[in-house]
Amino acid sequence: MRGLRSRSDSVAMPLNSAVETEKAQALLQTFSTASLLASAGLGTFCILAEGILSSPFIQQHAWLRAILDNSVHAVIALWSWAIVIGLRKKSDFYEVLLAGFLASAIDLDHFYMAGSLSLN
């Protein structure tokens, strides 16, 4: 089967209609009700977390602020990646956990660059 050829490609490459259909369906899923609700929930979480993290009590306790800030980074990464991939299979769940872990671990570079574990 020769397949279709794209006019925009300078090199004639066959287009696989099944792949194009799958891409179109994936794009349409990003506008699903569940995805929009999850995105709205994530936005609400971010606003609430910012309010909590900027409270005077949290600001007075450096370690509590650092732990909560790091946890918020992890939750935002978990939630964001879950929205992006849609959590359709078990391996997707592991990807989401990895995203949260990496978002949390990236804060460690601050301590490395400062050359200290001190929060001051």
N, C-alpha and C positions, 0 to 999 in steps of 0.2 A: 504494500500500500504506500503510495507516494505522499499522501497527506496534503495539508494546505500549506501555502507559503505566505509569509508576511511581507507586505510591500515595504514596510519601514526598515526591514533588515537589509543591510548591504550584502550579507552572505545569505544565500538561500538555505533556510533551515526549515524542516517540516515542523508544523505546529501540531501538537497532540491535543485534540479537542477535549479529551478527558481531563487533561491537566488544566486546560483553560477553564473548563466547567468547574473543576474543584476550586480553583483560585477565585472564581466569581462567587461560588457558594460561601467560601471562607470570608470574603469581603462582606457579603450580605449578612453573615452571622455577627459581624462586629456591630451591626445596627439592630440587633435583636433587643427585645424588651428586657431580657435578663442582663444583657451586657450594659444597657443604658442604666438600669437600676443599680447594678454593681458599681458602675462609674460614679453615679450620684452618691452612693454610699461611701465610696472611697473619698470623694470630695468632702463630704460631711465629716468623715473621720479625720481628715487632714485639718480642717478648721477647728474641730473640737480638740484635737491633740495639740495644736499650736496654742490654743487658749490655756490648756492645762499646763503645758511646758513653760509658758510665760508667767504662771502664777508666782507670787512672791515666795510661797513656801518652797516650791520646787527650785526656784532660783537661789535660795539660801543654802541648799544642800547639793554641793557639787557632784558627789557620787550618785545621788538619786537622780539628778538632772541628766548625768551622762548615761546612766542605765536606761532611763525612760526614753531619752532621745535616740539611743541606739535601738531600743525595742520598736520605737515608732518607725525608724528607717526600715527595719526588718518587715514590719507589718505592711507598710506601704509597698515594698517590693513584692512581698507575697501576693498581696491583693492585686497589684497592677499586673503582674505576670499571669495570675489566674484569669484575669479579664482578657489578656492578650491571647492566651492559648486555649481558653475555654474549658479546661479540665474535663476532657472526654475519656481519658483512660488513666490507668494507675501510674504509668510512667510520667504523665503530665503532673501528677501530684509531687513526684520527686523533683521535677524541674522547678516547681513553685517553691519547694523547700530550699532548693539550691539558691534560687534568687534571693530569698530571705536571708539565708546564711551569708551570701556574698555581700549583700547590702549592709549587714551588720559587721562583717569582718573588715570592710573597707574603712571603717572608722579607726581601725588599729593603726593606720598610717599616720594619724595625727600624733599618736604617742611615739612612733618611730621617728618622725621628723623632729619632734621636740626633744628626743633623747631622754625622755623621762615618763614615768607613769603618773606624775603629778597632774592634777586637773587645774592647777593654778597657772 
